[in-house]
Amino acid sequence: MLKYFITFLFFTFLAFAQKDINTQKLLNELNNGNIDYVKKELNTLLKKYPNDPGLLYIKARITENANEAIKIYNEIYIKYPKSEWADDAIYRVYQYYSITDNTKLAEEKLKLLKTKYPKSQLLEEFKDNTNKKNYYVQLGAFSSQERAQKFMEDLKESGFNLILKPKSIENKTLYTVLSNKFTKLTEAEKFQKNIESKFNIASIIITDQN
């Protein structure tokens, strides 16, 4: 009888915890640029549920130091391999290494994702992608890396994940500030509309070929 009572308490606790933690809501707020709200809610929830993989995933998303964020992502898929956020964590690390042109580590993470989570929806973009385009929102292009970095950091403070990427044009180097990669044009357009309305800036959508 005691065994069943303890089991009942355990699942009751889980039910209340799930109601208390609305990870998707926090992610939606983060994607809309409401980083201050997310930080406040996250700090409160982490005190109650410090080992929740969904909360750790959001913590990694808002961590500005890339190396620290990668540590958190690694912790998620190593400690919580059955979590719904494990494949997302691996994919985020893969994205970072791809963006920073660390091909070897990117390939290792992609292989890990395919091996551990072969049914993950995140693998869809790697299927039949012979003519598939990836889309980015270019928010600015600067002749000075310092100016580009400052511009990017100002936007990052509002919760947007951005990339600084050098581009060679007519023997000159421009430092472009880009969004993360989108596999669908509609997703890039949604991001573009959101960030332009918040900061009153002009942007363009580019592809891998630009």
HELIX and SHEET records of a PDB file:
HELIX    1   1 LEU A    2  ASP A   20  1                                  19    
HELIX    2   2 THR A   23  ASN A   31  1                                   9    
HELIX    3   3 ILE A   35  LYS A   48  1                                  14    
HELIX    4   4 PRO A   53  ILE A   62  1                                  10    
HELIX    5   5 ALA A   66  LYS A   79  1                                  14    
HELIX    6   6 ALA A   86  ILE A   99  1                                  14    
HELIX    7   7 THR A  103  LYS A  116  1                                  14    
HELIX    8   8 GLN A  121  PHE A  126  5                                   6    
HELIX    9   9 GLN A  145  LYS A  156  1                                  12    
HELIX   10  10 LEU A  185  PHE A  199  1                                  15    
SHEET    1   A 4 LEU A 162  ILE A 169  0                                        
SHEET    2   A 4 LYS A 172  SER A 179 -1                                        
SHEET    3   A 4 TYR A 135  PHE A 142 -1                                        
SHEET    4   A 4 ILE A 204  THR A 207 -1                                        
END                                                                             
